[in-house]
Amino acid sequence: MLLAIGMLRQDKAIDFLISLVAQGKDIDAKDAIAALAIYREDRKLWQRVDRASEQRANQLGL
């Protein structure tokens, strides 16, 4: 049961970091990407980071 609770916390933390990539201040987005870099080998998670980055670029008109 503790493992499941830990996974939920981890999922929420990852979701939070990805939200910073998409909508946070520039410095926070950069820091979030750096924090998420440990998951670079997780293709599915990194696709989420890429989508969040694209969403950010679209919002900024880049």
PQR file with spaces between the fields and no chain letter, atoms N, CA, C, O and H, PARSE charges and radii, in Angstrom:
ATOM       1  N    MET     1       0.817   -1.200    0.000 -0.4000 1.5000
ATOM       2  CA   MET     1       0.000    0.000    0.000 -0.0000 2.0000
ATOM       3  C    MET     1       0.860    1.263    0.000  0.5500 1.7000
ATOM       4  O    MET     1       0.524    2.232   -0.682 -0.5500 1.4000
ATOM       5  N    LEU     2       1.952    1.269    0.746 -0.4000 1.5000
ATOM       6  CA   LEU     2       2.809    2.445    0.763 -0.0000 2.0000
ATOM       7  C    LEU     2       3.406    2.729   -0.598  0.5500 1.7000
ATOM       8  O    LEU     2       3.582    3.890   -0.968 -0.5500 1.4000
ATOM       9  H    LEU     2       2.224    0.483    1.300  0.4000 1.0000
ATOM      10  N    LEU     3       3.720    1.688   -1.347 -0.4000 1.5000
ATOM      11  CA   LEU     3       4.261    1.881   -2.689 -0.0000 2.0000
ATOM      12  C    LEU     3       3.256    2.612   -3.559  0.5500 1.7000
ATOM      13  O    LEU     3       3.626    3.522   -4.301 -0.5500 1.4000
ATOM      14  H    LEU     3       3.578    0.745   -1.047  0.4000 1.0000
ATOM      15  N    ALA     4       1.998    2.230   -3.479 -0.4000 1.5000
ATOM      16  CA   ALA     4       0.953    2.877   -4.272 -0.0000 2.0000
ATOM      17  C    ALA     4       0.816    4.349   -3.884  0.5500 1.7000
ATOM      18  O    ALA     4       0.633    5.200   -4.755 -0.5500 1.4000
ATOM      19  H    ALA     4       1.698    1.491   -2.877  0.4000 1.0000
ATOM      20  N    ILE     5       0.902    4.654   -2.606 -0.4000 1.5000
ATOM      21  CA   ILE     5       0.814    6.041   -2.157 -0.0000 2.0000
ATOM      22  C    ILE     5       2.018    6.817   -2.678  0.5500 1.7000
ATOM      23  O    ILE     5       1.872    7.948   -3.143 -0.5500 1.4000
ATOM      24  H    ILE     5       1.051    3.962   -1.899  0.4000 1.0000
ATOM      25  N    GLY     6       3.198    6.224   -2.604 -0.4000 1.5000
ATOM      26  CA   GLY     6       4.398    6.874   -3.123 -0.0000 2.0000
ATOM      27  C    GLY     6       4.285    7.159   -4.606  0.5500 1.7000
ATOM      28  O    GLY     6       4.714    8.216   -5.070 -0.5500 1.4000
ATOM      29  H    GLY     6       3.317    5.306   -2.226  0.4000 1.0000
ATOM      30  N    MET     7       3.713    6.230   -5.356 -0.4000 1.5000
ATOM      31  CA   MET     7       3.551    6.431   -6.791 -0.0000 2.0000
ATOM      32  C    MET     7       2.605    7.598   -7.060  0.5500 1.7000
ATOM      33  O    MET     7       2.844    8.390   -7.971 -0.5500 1.4000
ATOM      34  H    MET     7       3.365    5.372   -4.980  0.4000 1.0000
ATOM      35  N    LEU     8       1.547    7.709   -6.285 -0.4000 1.5000
ATOM      36  CA   LEU     8       0.623    8.827   -6.472 -0.0000 2.0000
ATOM      37  C    LEU     8       1.325   10.153   -6.221  0.5500 1.7000
ATOM      38  O    LEU     8       1.128   11.112   -6.966 -0.5500 1.4000
ATOM      39  H    LEU     8       1.353    7.065   -5.544  0.4000 1.0000
ATOM      40  N    ARG     9       2.135   10.210   -5.187 -0.4000 1.5000
ATOM      41  CA   ARG     9       2.866   11.440   -4.900 -0.0000 2.0000
ATOM      42  C    ARG     9       3.833   11.750   -6.037  0.5500 1.7000
ATOM      43  O    ARG     9       3.965   12.902   -6.453 -0.5500 1.4000
ATOM      44  H    ARG     9       2.296    9.430   -4.582  0.4000 1.0000
ATOM      45  N    GLN    10       4.504   10.725   -6.534 -0.4000 1.5000
ATOM      46  CA   GLN    10       5.438   10.928   -7.632 -0.0000 2.0000
ATOM      47  C    GLN    10       4.690   11.413   -8.865  0.5500 1.7000
ATOM      48  O    GLN    10       5.146   12.336   -9.540 -0.5500 1.4000
ATOM      49  H    GLN    10       4.397    9.789   -6.197  0.4000 1.0000
ATOM      50  N    ASP    11       3.553   10.805   -9.166 -0.4000 1.5000
ATOM      51  CA   ASP    11       2.760   11.229  -10.318 -0.0000 2.0000
ATOM      52  C    ASP    11       2.327   12.686  -10.182  0.5500 1.7000
ATOM      53  O    ASP    11       2.380   13.448  -11.148 -0.5500 1.4000
ATOM      54  H    ASP    11       3.183   10.055   -8.617  0.4000 1.0000
ATOM      55  N    LYS    12       1.904   13.065   -8.992 -0.4000 1.5000
ATOM      56  CA   LYS    12       1.484   14.455   -8.778 -0.0000 2.0000
ATOM      57  C    LYS    12       2.659   15.402   -8.939  0.5500 1.7000
ATOM      58  O    LYS    12       2.511   16.492   -9.492 -0.5500 1.4000
ATOM      59  H    LYS    12       1.861   12.447   -8.208  0.4000 1.0000
ATOM      60  N    ALA    13       3.822   14.994   -8.460 -0.4000 1.5000
ATOM      61  CA   ALA    13       5.013   15.835   -8.593 -0.0000 2.0000
ATOM      62  C    ALA    13       5.391   16.003  -10.058  0.5500 1.7000
ATOM      63  O    ALA    13       5.722   17.104  -10.497 -0.5500 1.4000
ATOM      64  H    ALA    13       3.943   14.109   -8.010  0.4000 1.0000
ATOM      65  N    ILE    14       5.343   14.918  -10.807 -0.4000 1.5000
ATOM      66  CA   ILE    14       5.657   14.988  -12.238 -0.0000 2.0000
ATOM      67  C    ILE    14       4.633   15.862  -12.959  0.5500 1.7000
ATOM      68  O    ILE    14       4.996   16.690  -13.795 -0.5500 1.4000
ATOM      69  H    ILE    14       5.074   14.023  -10.450  0.4000 1.0000
ATOM      70  N    ASP    15       3.369   15.678  -12.638 -0.4000 1.5000
ATOM      71  CA   ASP    15       2.326   16.511  -13.248 -0.0000 2.0000
ATOM      72  C    ASP    15       2.573   17.987  -12.957  0.5500 1.7000
ATOM      73  O    ASP    15       2.409   18.838  -13.832 -0.5500 1.4000
ATOM      74  H    ASP    15       3.075   15.006  -11.959  0.4000 1.0000
ATOM      75  N    PHE    16       2.967   18.282  -11.724 -0.4000 1.5000
ATOM      76  CA   PHE    16       3.248   19.672  -11.345 -0.0000 2.0000
ATOM      77  C    PHE    16       4.412   20.227  -12.154  0.5500 1.7000
ATOM      78  O    PHE    16       4.339   21.340  -12.675 -0.5500 1.4000
ATOM      79  H    PHE    16       3.100   17.591  -11.013  0.4000 1.0000
ATOM      80  N    LEU    17       5.483   19.448  -12.256 -0.4000 1.5000
ATOM      81  CA   LEU    17       6.643   19.917  -13.021 -0.0000 2.0000
ATOM      82  C    LEU    17       6.293   20.132  -14.487  0.5500 1.7000
ATOM      83  O    LEU    17       6.736   21.106  -15.095 -0.5500 1.4000
ATOM      84  H    LEU    17       5.542   18.544  -11.833  0.4000 1.0000
ATOM      85  N    ILE    18       5.509   19.239  -15.051 -0.4000 1.5000
ATOM      86  CA   ILE    18       5.100   19.389  -16.447 -0.0000 2.0000
ATOM      87  C    ILE    18       4.216   20.627  -16.618  0.5500 1.7000
ATOM      88  O    ILE    18       4.292   21.313  -17.637 -0.5500 1.4000
ATOM      89  H    ILE    18       5.149   18.448  -14.557  0.4000 1.0000
ATOM      90  N    SER    19       3.384   20.907  -15.622 -0.4000 1.5000
ATOM      91  CA   SER    19       2.559   22.119  -15.706 -0.0000 2.0000
ATOM      92  C    SER    19       3.437   23.372  -15.680  0.5500 1.7000
ATOM      93  O    SER    19       3.117   24.372  -16.323 -0.5500 1.4000
ATOM      94  H    SER    19       3.322   20.349  -14.794  0.4000 1.0000
ATOM      95  N    LEU    20       4.547   23.314  -14.934 -0.4000 1.5000
ATOM      96  CA   LEU    20       5.471   24.447  -14.934 -0.0000 2.0000
ATOM      97  C    LEU    20       6.136   24.612  -16.296  0.5500 1.7000
ATOM      98  O    LEU    20       6.359   25.735  -16.749 -0.5500 1.4000
ATOM      99  H    LEU    20       4.807   22.502  -14.411  0.4000 1.0000
ATOM     100  N    VAL    21       6.449   23.510  -16.940 -0.4000 1.5000
ATOM     101  CA   VAL    21       7.031   23.587  -18.285 -0.0000 2.0000
ATOM     102  C    VAL    21       6.055   24.294  -19.217  0.5500 1.7000
ATOM     103  O    VAL    21       6.456   25.138  -20.018 -0.5500 1.4000
ATOM     104  H    VAL    21       6.267   22.598  -16.572  0.4000 1.0000
ATOM     105  N    ALA    22       4.787   23.954  -19.114 -0.4000 1.5000
ATOM     106  CA   ALA    22       3.777   24.508  -20.016 -0.0000 2.0000
ATOM     107  C    ALA    22       3.392   25.942  -19.675  0.5500 1.7000
ATOM     108  O    ALA    22       3.165   26.757  -20.570 -0.5500 1.4000
ATOM     109  H    ALA    22       4.461   23.268  -18.463  0.4000 1.0000
ATOM     110  N    GLN    23       3.318   26.255  -18.356 -0.4000 1.5000
ATOM     111  CA   GLN    23       2.693   27.520  -17.985 -0.0000 2.0000
ATOM     112  C    GLN    23       3.443   28.339  -16.947  0.5500 1.7000
ATOM     113  O    GLN    23       2.989   29.422  -16.579 -0.5500 1.4000
ATOM     114  H    GLN    23       3.503   25.593  -17.630  0.4000 1.0000
ATOM     115  N    GLY    24       4.572   27.852  -16.469 -0.4000 1.5000
ATOM     116  CA   GLY    24       5.290   28.559  -15.416 -0.0000 2.0000
ATOM     117  C    GLY    24       6.126   29.710  -15.949  0.5500 1.7000
ATOM     118  O    GLY    24       6.237   29.922  -17.156 -0.5500 1.4000
ATOM     119  H    GLY    24       4.940   26.971  -16.768  0.4000 1.0000
ATOM     120  N    LYS    25       6.707   30.443  -15.017 -0.4000 1.5000
ATOM     121  CA   LYS    25       7.656   31.488  -15.386 -0.0000 2.0000
ATOM     122  C    LYS    25       8.817   30.826  -16.116  0.5500 1.7000
ATOM     123  O    LYS    25       9.068   29.635  -15.933 -0.5500 1.4000
ATOM     124  H    LYS    25       6.617   30.270  -14.036  0.4000 1.0000
ATOM     125  N    ASP    26       9.520   31.584  -16.935 -0.4000 1.5000
ATOM     126  CA   ASP    26      10.622   31.024  -17.722 -0.0000 2.0000
ATOM     127  C    ASP    26      11.620   30.266  -16.862  0.5500 1.7000
ATOM     128  O    ASP    26      11.992   29.140  -17.194 -0.5500 1.4000
ATOM     129  H    ASP    26       9.316   32.552  -17.084  0.4000 1.0000
ATOM     130  N    ILE    27      12.057   30.864  -15.768 -0.4000 1.5000
ATOM     131  CA   ILE    27      13.061   30.235  -14.911 -0.0000 2.0000
ATOM     132  C    ILE    27      12.507   28.946  -14.292  0.5500 1.7000
ATOM     133  O    ILE    27      13.226   27.956  -14.163 -0.5500 1.4000
ATOM     134  H    ILE    27      11.756   31.779  -15.499  0.4000 1.0000
ATOM     135  N    ASP    28      11.222   28.966  -13.911 -0.4000 1.5000
ATOM     136  CA   ASP    28      10.607   27.767  -13.322 -0.0000 2.0000
ATOM     137  C    ASP    28      10.473   26.662  -14.356  0.5500 1.7000
ATOM     138  O    ASP    28      10.665   25.487  -14.043 -0.5500 1.4000
ATOM     139  H    ASP    28      10.637   29.771  -14.016  0.4000 1.0000
ATOM     140  N    ALA    29      10.144   27.034  -15.586 -0.4000 1.5000
ATOM     141  CA   ALA    29      10.031   26.041  -16.661 -0.0000 2.0000
ATOM     142  C    ALA    29      11.389   25.395  -16.926  0.5500 1.7000
ATOM     143  O    ALA    29      11.482   24.180  -17.100 -0.5500 1.4000
ATOM     144  H    ALA    29       9.989   27.989  -15.840  0.4000 1.0000
ATOM     145  N    LYS    30      12.428   26.206  -16.956 -0.4000 1.5000
ATOM     146  CA   LYS    30      13.780   25.668  -17.173 -0.0000 2.0000
ATOM     147  C    LYS    30      14.188   24.742  -16.033  0.5500 1.7000
ATOM     148  O    LYS    30      14.759   23.677  -16.267 -0.5500 1.4000
ATOM     149  H    LYS    30      12.352   27.193  -16.815  0.4000 1.0000
ATOM     150  N    ASP    31      13.896   25.147  -14.805 -0.4000 1.5000
ATOM     151  CA   ASP    31      14.225   24.311  -13.653 -0.0000 2.0000
ATOM     152  C    ASP    31      13.426   23.011  -13.668  0.5500 1.7000
ATOM     153  O    ASP    31      13.946   21.957  -13.303 -0.5500 1.4000
ATOM     154  H    ASP    31      13.433   26.013  -14.615  0.4000 1.0000
ATOM     155  N    ALA    32      12.167   23.085  -14.087 -0.4000 1.5000
ATOM     156  CA   ALA    32      11.329   21.880  -14.156 -0.0000 2.0000
ATOM     157  C    ALA    32      11.880   20.908  -15.192  0.5500 1.7000
ATOM     158  O    ALA    32      11.920   19.702  -14.952 -0.5500 1.4000
ATOM     159  H    ALA    32      11.745   23.942  -14.383  0.4000 1.0000
ATOM     160  N    ILE    33      12.302   21.420  -16.332 -0.4000 1.5000
ATOM     161  CA   ILE    33      12.899   20.552  -17.359 -0.0000 2.0000
ATOM     162  C    ILE    33      14.172   19.903  -16.813  0.5500 1.7000
ATOM     163  O    ILE    33      14.418   18.718  -17.038 -0.5500 1.4000
ATOM     164  H    ILE    33      12.270   22.400  -16.528  0.4000 1.0000
ATOM     165  N    ALA    34      14.968   20.676  -16.103 -0.4000 1.5000
ATOM     166  CA   ALA    34      16.191   20.116  -15.518 -0.0000 2.0000
ATOM     167  C    ALA    34      15.856   19.017  -14.506  0.5500 1.7000
ATOM     168  O    ALA    34      16.523   17.983  -14.464 -0.5500 1.4000
ATOM     169  H    ALA    34      14.769   21.639  -15.920  0.4000 1.0000
ATOM     170  N    ALA    35      14.830   19.242  -13.702 -0.4000 1.5000
ATOM     171  CA   ALA    35      14.430   18.240  -12.718 -0.0000 2.0000
ATOM     172  C    ALA    35      13.890   16.976  -13.395  0.5500 1.7000
ATOM     173  O    ALA    35      14.116   15.865  -12.917 -0.5500 1.4000
ATOM     174  H    ALA    35      14.288   20.082  -13.736  0.4000 1.0000
ATOM     175  N    LEU    36      13.184   17.152  -14.497 -0.4000 1.5000
ATOM     176  CA   LEU    36      12.604   16.014  -15.215 -0.0000 2.0000
ATOM     177  C    LEU    36      13.634   15.271  -16.063  0.5500 1.7000
ATOM     178  O    LEU    36      13.361   14.176  -16.553 -0.5500 1.4000
ATOM     179  H    LEU    36      13.000   18.055  -14.886  0.4000 1.0000
ATOM     180  N    ALA    37      14.798   15.853  -16.235 -0.4000 1.5000
ATOM     181  CA   ALA    37      15.820   15.242  -17.092 -0.0000 2.0000
ATOM     182  C    ALA    37      16.224   13.845  -16.637  0.5500 1.7000
ATOM     183  O    ALA    37      16.708   13.052  -17.444 -0.5500 1.4000
ATOM     184  H    ALA    37      15.021   16.743  -15.837  0.4000 1.0000
ATOM     185  N    ILE    38      16.034   13.530  -15.359 -0.4000 1.5000
ATOM     186  CA   ILE    38      16.372   12.183  -14.884 -0.0000 2.0000
ATOM     187  C    ILE    38      15.472   11.128  -15.525  0.5500 1.7000
ATOM     188  O    ILE    38      15.781    9.936  -15.497 -0.5500 1.4000
ATOM     189  H    ILE    38      15.640   14.174  -14.703  0.4000 1.0000
ATOM     190  N    TYR    39      14.368   11.572  -16.095 -0.4000 1.5000
ATOM     191  CA   TYR    39      13.421   10.658  -16.750 -0.0000 2.0000
ATOM     192  C    TYR    39      13.576   10.662  -18.264  0.5500 1.7000
ATOM     193  O    TYR    39      12.699   10.161  -18.967 -0.5500 1.4000
ATOM     194  H    TYR    39      14.117   12.539  -16.117  0.4000 1.0000
ATOM     195  N    ARG    40      14.650   11.207  -18.776 -0.4000 1.5000
ATOM     196  CA   ARG    40      14.830   11.351  -20.222 -0.0000 2.0000
ATOM     197  C    ARG    40      14.702   10.027  -20.974  0.5500 1.7000
ATOM     198  O    ARG    40      14.291   10.013  -22.135 -0.5500 1.4000
ATOM     199  H    ARG    40      15.363   11.614  -18.204  0.4000 1.0000
ATOM     200  N    GLU    41      15.044    8.939  -20.335 -0.4000 1.5000
ATOM     201  CA   GLU    41      14.958    7.627  -20.978 -0.0000 2.0000
ATOM     202  C    GLU    41      13.531    7.072  -20.994  0.5500 1.7000
ATOM     203  O    GLU    41      13.249    6.093  -21.686 -0.5500 1.4000
ATOM     204  H    GLU    41      15.378    8.951  -19.393  0.4000 1.0000
ATOM     205  N    ASP    42      12.642    7.693  -20.236 -0.4000 1.5000
ATOM     206  CA   ASP    42      11.239    7.283  -20.206 -0.0000 2.0000
ATOM     207  C    ASP    42      10.536    7.997  -21.364  0.5500 1.7000
ATOM     208  O    ASP    42      10.097    9.139  -21.229 -0.5500 1.4000
ATOM     209  H    ASP    42      12.871    8.488  -19.674  0.4000 1.0000
ATOM     210  N    ARG    43      10.439    7.308  -22.496 -0.4000 1.5000
ATOM     211  CA   ARG    43       9.938    7.943  -23.721 -0.0000 2.0000
ATOM     212  C    ARG    43       8.542    8.533  -23.544  0.5500 1.7000
ATOM     213  O    ARG    43       8.274    9.637  -24.018 -0.5500 1.4000
ATOM     214  H    ARG    43      10.796    6.380  -22.606  0.4000 1.0000
ATOM     215  N    LYS    44       7.665    7.820  -22.878 -0.4000 1.5000
ATOM     216  CA   LYS    44       6.295    8.290  -22.705 -0.0000 2.0000
ATOM     217  C    LYS    44       6.251    9.574  -21.870  0.5500 1.7000
ATOM     218  O    LYS    44       5.534   10.516  -22.207 -0.5500 1.4000
ATOM     219  H    LYS    44       7.883    6.923  -22.494  0.4000 1.0000
ATOM     220  N    LEU    45       7.014    9.602  -20.792 -0.4000 1.5000
ATOM     221  CA   LEU    45       7.039   10.791  -19.952 -0.0000 2.0000
ATOM     222  C    LEU    45       7.685   11.954  -20.700  0.5500 1.7000
ATOM     223  O    LEU    45       7.213   13.088  -20.625 -0.5500 1.4000
ATOM     224  H    LEU    45       7.596    8.836  -20.518  0.4000 1.0000
ATOM     225  N    TRP    46       8.764   11.664  -21.417 -0.4000 1.5000
ATOM     226  CA   TRP    46       9.451   12.753  -22.122 -0.0000 2.0000
ATOM     227  C    TRP    46       8.598   13.306  -23.254  0.5500 1.7000
ATOM     228  O    TRP    46       8.744   14.475  -23.612 -0.5500 1.4000
ATOM     229  H    TRP    46       9.147   10.743  -21.478  0.4000 1.0000
ATOM     230  N    GLN    47       7.714   12.500  -23.826 -0.4000 1.5000
ATOM     231  CA   GLN    47       6.770   13.014  -24.823 -0.0000 2.0000
ATOM     232  C    GLN    47       5.835   14.029  -24.176  0.5500 1.7000
ATOM     233  O    GLN    47       5.455   15.016  -24.807 -0.5500 1.4000
ATOM     234  H    GLN    47       7.595   11.551  -23.535  0.4000 1.0000
ATOM     235  N    ARG    48       5.463   13.792  -22.922 -0.4000 1.5000
ATOM     236  CA   ARG    48       4.629   14.751  -22.202 -0.0000 2.0000
ATOM     237  C    ARG    48       5.377   16.074  -22.015  0.5500 1.7000
ATOM     238  O    ARG    48       4.797   17.151  -22.157 -0.5500 1.4000
ATOM     239  H    ARG    48       5.772   12.990  -22.410  0.4000 1.0000
ATOM     240  N    VAL    49       6.667   15.982  -21.696 -0.4000 1.5000
ATOM     241  CA   VAL    49       7.489   17.182  -21.537 -0.0000 2.0000
ATOM     242  C    VAL    49       7.563   17.932  -22.868  0.5500 1.7000
ATOM     243  O    VAL    49       7.442   19.157  -22.907 -0.5500 1.4000
ATOM     244  H    VAL    49       7.138   15.108  -21.580  0.4000 1.0000
ATOM     245  N    ASP    50       7.761   17.191  -23.951 -0.4000 1.5000
ATOM     246  CA   ASP    50       7.808   17.818  -25.281 -0.0000 2.0000
ATOM     247  C    ASP    50       6.495   18.521  -25.608  0.5500 1.7000
ATOM     248  O    ASP    50       6.495   19.641  -26.119 -0.5500 1.4000
ATOM     249  H    ASP    50       7.859   16.196  -23.919  0.4000 1.0000
ATOM     250  N    ARG    51       5.381   17.864  -25.314 -0.4000 1.5000
ATOM     251  CA   ARG    51       4.070   18.487  -25.581 -0.0000 2.0000
ATOM     252  C    ARG    51       3.891   19.750  -24.751  0.5500 1.7000
ATOM     253  O    ARG    51       3.368   20.751  -25.240 -0.5500 1.4000
ATOM     254  H    ARG    51       5.381   16.955  -24.899  0.4000 1.0000
ATOM     255  N    ALA    52       4.326   19.702  -23.496 -0.4000 1.5000
ATOM     256  CA   ALA    52       4.220   20.882  -22.638 -0.0000 2.0000
ATOM     257  C    ALA    52       5.090   22.013  -23.173  0.5500 1.7000
ATOM     258  O    ALA    52       4.689   23.176  -23.134 -0.5500 1.4000
ATOM     259  H    ALA    52       4.751   18.888  -23.099  0.4000 1.0000
ATOM     260  N    SER    53       6.265   21.682  -23.669 -0.4000 1.5000
ATOM     261  CA   SER    53       7.147   22.688  -24.265 -0.0000 2.0000
ATOM     262  C    SER    53       6.515   23.297  -25.506  0.5500 1.7000
ATOM     263  O    SER    53       6.591   24.508  -25.717 -0.5500 1.4000
ATOM     264  H    SER    53       6.591   20.737  -23.701  0.4000 1.0000
ATOM     265  N    GLU    54       5.895   22.463  -26.323 -0.4000 1.5000
ATOM     266  CA   GLU    54       5.208   22.955  -27.530 -0.0000 2.0000
ATOM     267  C    GLU    54       4.041   23.849  -27.141  0.5500 1.7000
ATOM     268  O    GLU    54       3.818   24.887  -27.763 -0.5500 1.4000
ATOM     269  H    GLU    54       5.834   21.480  -26.152  0.4000 1.0000
ATOM     270  N    GLN    55       3.293   23.451  -26.112 -0.4000 1.5000
ATOM     271  CA   GLN    55       2.171   24.248  -25.648 -0.0000 2.0000
ATOM     272  C    GLN    55       2.669   25.627  -25.187  0.5500 1.7000
ATOM     273  O    GLN    55       2.051   26.650  -25.484 -0.5500 1.4000
ATOM     274  H    GLN    55       3.474   22.608  -25.607  0.4000 1.0000
ATOM     275  N    ARG    56       3.783   25.639  -24.464 -0.4000 1.5000
ATOM     276  CA   ARG    56       4.372   26.896  -24.007 -0.0000 2.0000
ATOM     277  C    ARG    56       4.763   27.773  -25.199  0.5500 1.7000
ATOM     278  O    ARG    56       4.472   28.969  -25.222 -0.5500 1.4000
ATOM     279  H    ARG    56       4.285   24.808  -24.222  0.4000 1.0000
ATOM     280  N    ALA    57       5.421   27.170  -26.180 -0.4000 1.5000
ATOM     281  CA   ALA    57       5.834   27.922  -27.355 -0.0000 2.0000
ATOM     282  C    ALA    57       4.626   28.499  -28.097  0.5500 1.7000
ATOM     283  O    ALA    57       4.662   29.637  -28.567 -0.5500 1.4000
ATOM     284  H    ALA    57       5.657   26.198  -26.161  0.4000 1.0000
ATOM     285  N    ASN    58       3.574   27.717  -28.196 -0.4000 1.5000
ATOM     286  CA   ASN    58       2.360   28.201  -28.875 -0.0000 2.0000
ATOM     287  C    ASN    58       1.728   29.374  -28.122  0.5500 1.7000
ATOM     288  O    ASN    58       1.254   30.330  -28.736 -0.5500 1.4000
ATOM     289  H    ASN    58       3.545   26.793  -27.815  0.4000 1.0000
ATOM     290  N    GLN    59       1.726   29.293  -26.793 -0.4000 1.5000
ATOM     291  CA   GLN    59       1.153   30.368  -26.002 -0.0000 2.0000
ATOM     292  C    GLN    59       1.973   31.650  -26.123  0.5500 1.7000
ATOM     293  O    GLN    59       1.432   32.754  -26.065 -0.5500 1.4000
ATOM     294  H    GLN    59       2.112   28.516  -26.295  0.4000 1.0000
ATOM     295  N    LEU    60       3.273   31.488  -26.290 -0.4000 1.5000
ATOM     296  CA   LEU    60       4.146   32.656  -26.416 -0.0000 2.0000
ATOM     297  C    LEU    60       4.271   33.137  -27.854  0.5500 1.7000
ATOM     298  O    LEU    60       4.916   34.147  -28.134 -0.5500 1.4000
ATOM     299  H    LEU    60       3.712   30.591  -26.338  0.4000 1.0000
ATOM     300  N    GLY    61       3.644   32.396  -28.759 -0.4000 1.5000
ATOM     301  CA   GLY    61       3.696   32.780  -30.169 -0.0000 2.0000
ATOM     302  C    GLY    61       5.023   32.499  -30.829  0.5500 1.7000
ATOM     303  O    GLY    61       5.396   33.166  -31.794 -0.5500 1.4000
ATOM     304  H    GLY    61       3.120   31.575  -28.532  0.4000 1.0000
ATOM     305  N    LEU    62       5.746   31.507  -30.315 -0.4000 1.5000
ATOM     306  CA   LEU    62       7.058   31.170  -30.894 -0.0000 2.0000
ATOM     307  C    LEU    62       6.944   30.134  -31.981  0.5500 1.7000
ATOM     308  O    LEU    62       7.953   29.742  -32.567 -0.5500 1.4000
ATOM     309  H    LEU    62       5.443   30.965  -29.531  0.4000 1.0000
